[in-house]
Amino acid sequence: MAASFRDAVWLARDELRRTLPVLLATGGATFLFGLILAFIFEGVYSNVARGEHPSDFGLSLLLLVLVPNLLLNWFLGAYMSPWRDFFTQQMAFYRSMPIPVRDLVRSRAMTMLVTLAFAAPVFFAPAYLVSGSLRAEVAVSDYLGFVLFWIGYALLAGGAHLCVELTISGRSMFAVQCVFVAGVFAALFVLYAGYQVPLATSVMDLVRAYGPALPAASLLLGAAGFWVGARVTGRRLARRDLSA
């Protein structure tokens, strides 16, 4: 077991070392998205300070679509052009070597977690540092709870993405991504048009009302979902025919 874990760590370290320049580029782009998040927060909480409706549809959409990508080094060509089926080719190469499926899944999961640990502060910190309206309305401890809630969401989505990335073709993965974005937009449209529920600011209000309970529950659910996703990925990858 210990040897297997060491092998997975070695694979993850090798992947991170080889892709470090791209990861830094991803971090730079993520920082720019963090600045966009900051300006949206500024508008939303300026409205809140005036006693107006938060109008946070754009904020909610940005969080729901971008936060799952915090686990991904998405500047890699494999993500920019998923239809080229890079991950299938990579898995076929690794499976031709004496590397257990368990180690492949573990190493990919570790890489995703390291990427999340790097990208999450880069994405979320600018919002609080730049937006004076947000700082005036929300204490730093409450904002941290808000961030942890969304990290739980990222982990939950990451478990599903891990399975999609390693067990289906690139074209199918691209189709799943498109369906996910379209589904998020449609669900938010129904939520806002039908019920006038501001999702992002409601999450913030719940964190402020209940303290660490909500982010803790989100992190536990996310961690469980990520673990389940890794287990399912291992079983499906072991049965996957990569010879085509």
C-alpha positions as CSV (number, residue, x, y, z in Angstrom):
1,M,0.0,0.0,0.0
2,A,2.8,2.4,1.0
3,A,4.7,1.6,-2.2
4,S,1.6,2.2,-4.3
5,F,1.0,5.5,-2.7
6,R,4.6,6.6,-3.3
7,D,4.3,5.6,-7.0
8,A,1.1,7.7,-7.3
9,V,2.9,10.7,-5.6
10,W,5.8,10.3,-8.0
11,L,3.5,10.3,-11.0
12,A,1.7,13.4,-9.7
13,R,5.0,15.2,-9.1
14,D,6.3,14.3,-12.5
15,E,3.0,15.7,-14.1
16,L,3.2,18.9,-12.1
17,R,6.9,19.4,-12.9
18,R,6.4,18.9,-16.7
19,T,3.3,21.2,-16.8
20,L,4.6,23.9,-14.3
21,P,5.0,26.7,-17.0
22,V,1.4,26.0,-18.2
23,L,0.1,25.9,-14.6
24,L,1.7,29.4,-14.0
25,A,-0.1,30.6,-17.2
26,T,-3.3,29.1,-15.9
27,G,-2.7,30.9,-12.6
28,G,-2.3,34.2,-14.4
29,A,-5.5,33.8,-16.3
30,T,-7.3,32.7,-13.2
31,F,-6.1,35.9,-11.5
32,L,-7.7,37.9,-14.3
33,F,-11.0,36.0,-13.7
34,G,-10.5,36.8,-10.0
35,L,-10.4,40.5,-10.9
36,I,-13.6,40.1,-12.9
37,L,-15.1,38.5,-9.9
38,A,-14.0,41.4,-7.8
39,F,-15.7,44.0,-10.0
40,I,-18.9,42.0,-10.1
41,F,-18.8,41.7,-6.3
42,E,-18.3,45.5,-6.1
43,G,-21.5,46.1,-8.1
44,V,-23.5,43.5,-6.2
45,Y,-22.6,44.8,-2.8
46,S,-22.9,48.4,-3.8
47,N,-26.6,47.6,-4.5
48,V,-26.8,45.8,-1.1
49,A,-25.4,48.9,0.7
50,R,-28.1,51.0,-1.0
51,G,-30.8,48.6,0.1
52,E,-31.5,47.4,-3.5
53,H,-31.9,43.9,-4.8
54,P,-28.5,42.2,-5.1
55,S,-28.9,41.3,-8.9
56,D,-26.2,38.7,-8.7
57,F,-27.1,36.5,-11.7
58,G,-23.7,37.2,-13.3
59,L,-21.9,36.5,-10.0
60,S,-23.7,33.2,-9.5
61,L,-23.1,32.1,-13.1
62,L,-19.4,32.9,-12.9
63,L,-19.0,30.9,-9.7
64,L,-21.0,27.9,-10.9
65,V,-19.1,27.7,-14.2
66,L,-15.6,28.7,-13.2
67,V,-15.1,27.2,-9.7
68,P,-15.0,23.6,-10.9
69,N,-12.2,24.6,-13.3
70,L,-10.0,25.6,-10.3
71,L,-9.0,21.9,-10.1
72,L,-7.8,21.9,-13.7
73,N,-4.7,23.2,-15.4
74,W,-7.0,24.3,-18.1
75,F,-4.4,26.1,-20.3
76,L,-3.1,22.7,-21.3
77,G,-3.9,21.8,-24.9
78,A,-5.8,18.8,-23.5
79,Y,-8.4,21.1,-22.1
80,M,-8.3,23.8,-24.7
81,S,-8.9,21.2,-27.5
82,P,-10.6,18.2,-25.7
83,W,-11.8,16.7,-29.0
84,R,-8.2,15.7,-29.8
85,D,-8.6,13.0,-27.1
86,F,-5.3,13.6,-25.3
87,F,-6.4,11.9,-22.1
88,T,-7.4,8.7,-23.9
89,Q,-4.0,8.6,-25.6
90,Q,-2.3,9.3,-22.3
91,M,-4.2,6.5,-20.5
92,A,-3.5,4.1,-23.4
93,F,0.3,4.9,-23.0
94,Y,0.2,4.5,-19.2
95,R,-1.8,1.3,-19.4
96,S,0.8,-0.2,-21.8
97,M,3.3,0.1,-18.8
98,P,3.2,-1.8,-15.6
99,I,1.3,1.0,-13.7
100,P,-1.7,-0.1,-11.8
101,V,-5.0,1.7,-12.5
102,R,-5.3,2.7,-8.9
103,D,-2.0,4.6,-9.1
104,L,-3.1,6.4,-12.3
105,V,-6.3,7.6,-10.7
106,R,-4.6,8.5,-7.4
107,S,-1.9,10.6,-9.2
108,R,-4.5,12.4,-11.3
109,A,-6.6,13.1,-8.1
110,M,-3.5,14.5,-6.3
111,T,-2.7,16.7,-9.3
112,M,-6.2,18.1,-9.2
113,L,-6.0,18.8,-5.5
114,V,-2.6,20.6,-5.7
115,T,-4.0,22.7,-8.6
116,L,-7.0,23.6,-6.5
117,A,-4.8,24.6,-3.6
118,F,-2.9,26.9,-6.0
119,A,-5.7,28.3,-8.0
120,A,-8.4,28.9,-5.3
121,P,-6.5,31.8,-3.5
122,V,-5.6,33.3,-6.8
123,F,-9.2,33.3,-7.9
124,F,-10.9,34.3,-4.6
125,A,-8.4,36.7,-2.9
126,P,-8.7,39.6,-5.4
127,A,-12.4,39.9,-4.8
128,Y,-12.0,40.7,-1.1
129,L,-8.8,42.8,-1.7
130,V,-10.2,44.9,-4.5
131,S,-13.9,45.3,-3.7
132,G,-14.4,47.9,-1.0
133,S,-18.2,47.4,-1.0
134,L,-17.7,43.7,-0.3
135,R,-15.3,44.4,2.6
136,A,-17.7,46.9,4.1
137,E,-20.6,44.4,4.1
138,V,-18.9,41.1,4.8
139,A,-16.3,40.2,7.5
140,V,-13.2,38.4,6.4
141,S,-14.2,35.3,8.4
142,D,-17.6,35.2,6.6
143,Y,-15.9,35.6,3.2
144,L,-13.5,32.7,4.1
145,G,-16.6,30.6,4.9
146,F,-18.1,31.6,1.6
147,V,-14.9,30.5,-0.2
148,L,-14.8,27.2,1.6
149,F,-18.4,26.5,0.6
150,W,-17.4,26.9,-3.1
151,I,-14.3,24.8,-2.6
152,G,-16.7,22.1,-1.4
153,Y,-18.6,22.5,-4.7
154,A,-15.4,22.4,-6.6
155,L,-14.5,19.1,-5.0
156,L,-17.9,17.6,-5.7
157,A,-17.7,18.7,-9.4
158,G,-14.1,17.5,-9.5
159,G,-15.1,13.9,-8.6
160,A,-17.4,13.9,-11.6
161,H,-14.8,15.5,-13.9
162,L,-12.2,13.0,-12.9
163,C,-14.5,10.2,-14.1
164,V,-15.4,12.0,-17.3
165,E,-11.8,12.9,-18.1
166,L,-10.3,9.4,-17.7
167,T,-13.2,7.1,-18.8
168,I,-14.7,8.7,-22.0
169,S,-13.5,10.1,-25.2
170,G,-12.4,13.7,-25.7
171,R,-15.4,14.5,-27.9
172,S,-17.7,13.1,-25.3
173,M,-16.0,15.1,-22.6
174,F,-16.4,18.3,-24.7
175,A,-20.1,17.4,-25.1
176,V,-20.5,16.9,-21.4
177,Q,-18.9,20.2,-20.7
178,C,-21.2,22.0,-23.1
179,V,-24.3,20.3,-21.5
180,F,-23.0,21.3,-18.0
181,V,-22.7,25.0,-18.9
182,A,-26.0,25.0,-20.7
183,G,-27.7,23.3,-17.8
184,V,-26.2,25.7,-15.2
185,F,-27.4,28.7,-17.3
186,A,-30.9,27.2,-17.7
187,A,-31.2,26.3,-14.0
188,L,-30.1,29.8,-12.9
189,F,-32.5,31.4,-15.4
190,V,-35.4,29.4,-13.9
191,L,-34.3,30.2,-10.4
192,Y,-34.0,33.9,-11.0
193,A,-36.9,34.4,-13.4
194,G,-39.3,32.2,-11.5
195,Y,-38.3,32.6,-7.9
196,Q,-36.1,35.8,-7.8
197,V,-33.6,33.9,-5.5
198,P,-30.1,35.5,-5.6
199,L,-28.0,32.4,-5.3
200,A,-24.5,33.7,-4.5
201,T,-25.6,36.4,-2.0
202,S,-28.0,33.9,-0.4
203,V,-25.0,31.6,0.2
204,M,-23.1,34.5,1.7
205,D,-26.1,35.3,4.0
206,L,-26.4,31.7,5.1
207,V,-22.7,31.6,6.0
208,R,-23.0,34.8,8.0
209,A,-26.1,33.4,9.8
210,Y,-24.9,29.9,10.6
211,G,-21.1,30.4,10.8
212,P,-18.8,27.4,9.9
213,A,-21.6,24.9,9.7
214,L,-22.5,25.5,6.0
215,P,-18.9,25.5,4.7
216,A,-18.0,22.5,6.8
217,A,-21.0,20.6,5.4
218,S,-20.1,21.6,1.9
219,L,-16.5,20.5,2.3
220,L,-17.5,17.2,3.7
221,L,-20.0,16.6,0.9
222,G,-17.4,17.7,-1.6
223,A,-14.7,15.5,-0.2
224,A,-17.1,12.5,-0.2
225,G,-18.1,13.2,-3.8
226,F,-14.5,13.5,-4.9
227,W,-13.6,10.2,-3.2
228,V,-16.6,8.4,-4.8
229,G,-15.7,9.9,-8.1
230,A,-12.1,8.5,-7.8
231,R,-13.4,5.1,-6.9
232,V,-15.9,5.0,-9.8
233,T,-13.1,6.2,-12.1
234,G,-10.8,3.4,-11.1
235,R,-13.4,0.7,-11.7
236,R,-14.5,2.2,-15.1
237,L,-10.9,2.8,-16.2
238,A,-10.0,-0.8,-15.4
239,R,-12.7,-2.0,-17.7
240,R,-12.2,0.6,-20.5
241,D,-10.9,-0.6,-23.9
242,L,-8.1,1.8,-24.9
243,S,-7.0,-0.2,-27.9
244,A,-9.0,1.8,-30.4
